[in-house]
Amino acid sequence: MTSARSHKDPGPLRRTGRAVGHALRTPFTGTAKGIRKATHAHGAGESGLGKLIELHAVNGAGDVMITVALASTVFFAVPTDEARGRVALYLAVTMAPFTLLAPVIGPLLDHLPHGRRAAMAAAMLARAVLALTMSGAVATGGLELYPAALGVLVCSKAYGVVRSAVVPRLLPPRFSLVKANSRVTLAGLLATGVAAPIGAGLQIIGSPWPLYGACVIFVGGTVLAFTLPHKVDSSKGERKAQLVPPLGAASPRPAVGRNGKAKGREKNGEKRPGLRSVGPSVLNGLQANTAHRALSGFLIFFLAFLLREQPLAGQSAAVSLGIAGVAAGAGNALGTAVGSWLRARGPEMIVASVLALALGVAVLAALFFSTVMVAALSATAGFTQALSKLSLDAMIQRDVPEEVRTSAFARSETVLQMAWVVGGGIGIALPLNGVLGMSVAAAVLALGAATSVRGLLAAARHGSPHPRVA
C-alpha cells in the first residue's frame, strides 16, 4: 500500500515545482489566449481573417526590428552632417530603384492568383535571409548594407500589396472591409509598439541583435502564412484592373479577329474595367490619399533631421524625436479606431474632411512653428492618413466589381508607396528650416485638395453610381 501511494504521490518538491512552472507560464499562455480571442472575434476566426491579423502583427514586429537596426547605423551612430549624407545615400540606393520596381509589383502579383500564401511566405522568408545578410554589415554601415535594405523594402511592400488583395476574400459575414482593415492595421501597430522597445534592448547588446530577432520573427511568419485558408489562393471570378485606362480609351473598341468578330473577354461589348470606369470617387480618393502618403514620407525624413539638429524648445534631440514619433503613432491608432467605428459611412465626405483638417493644421504649423504645433501636425498626419486610407478601401469595396477588386487594391497600394518615396525625397533634400518645412507640407496637402476635394464632394452629393455594399 505504501509503495502504491508513494508511486501516485509526486511528493511536495515536485508539486511545488509544477506550481511554480504553472505560475510562470500563466502570464504568457493567458496573454496568448487573450490575443487569440480578440483576433478571432465576430467570425474572424472562422473566416480566416484572424490568421491574417496575426500574420500582419508578425510582419509589423519584424519590420520594426530592422528599422531599429538601420536607424542606429544610418542615423544615430554618426554626426548630423554625416547622417544626412548616409540617409541621402540610403534614399538613392534603395528608394530610387524602388520607384522603378513599385509599378512592377502589382502587375507581377496579378500573375500569382493561385499562390498568394506562397507569395507572402516568400516575402517573409526573403526578409529573414536579408536580415542575416545585413547583420554582418550593420556595424560598419558599408555599401553592401544598401542592396539588402532595398530587398527588405521591396519584400515588405510586396507583402503589403498581397495582403490588401487577400483581405476581401477573408471577410466574415456582415463585416465591412473598412472594419477588417482596421483590425489588421491595429494589430500591426500594437505589434510595432511591443517590438520597438525589445529591438532597442537588443541594440544595447549589439548592433546585429535586432536583425537576429527580425530573422526569427520572419521565419515564424513564413510558417504562419501557410496556415491561411486555401480560399486565399482562389482566383475564381477575378480579372486584372487598370489603374488608368490608356489614353483615348474612354470607349474602347473590343478586340477584333480576322473574321471581324470580337474575341476574348471583349466579346459582346464587354470591356476590360479600370478604376475610372467605376466613377470618380475611387480615383479622387486615391489622389487625396497620395497627398497624405507624401506628407507622411516628408515628415518622417524632414523632422528626423530638423529635430536632431534643432531640438524643440527645452527638449533634447531624442525627446523631440520621441514626441513627434509618439504623436504620429497615437494619431494613426486613433484614426484606425475611428474608421472602424464609422463603418465607412460617407467615405467621400470623410476623405475630403480629413484632408481639409490636415491642411489647416499644416498651415497653422507654418505660421506658428513650435513644439505644440509640431506634435499637433504629427498626430494629425497620422490620424488623417489612417482614416483616409480606410475610407479609400471602403470606396474600392463599394465601387469596384469583385472580379477586379483585388487587382485594384494592388495597384492603388503601389501608387501610395511611390508617393511616400517622393515625399521622403523632398524631406531629405529640403534645407533644415522649420517654417519652410511646414510650408512645404501645407503645399503638398493643398495640391492634393485642389485635385480631389471638388470631385469627392460632387460624388458625395450624387451618390455612388455602383452601390455594391449595403
PyMOL commands that set and color helices and strands:
alter all, ss='L'
color gray80, all
select helices_A, chain A and resi 2-8+12-39+41-47+49-76+80-110+116-135+145-170+177-205+209-225+230-233+264-269+275-278+280-309+317-342+347-367+371-399+402-429+434-462
alter helices_A, ss='H'
color red, helices_A
deselect
rebuild
show_as cartoon
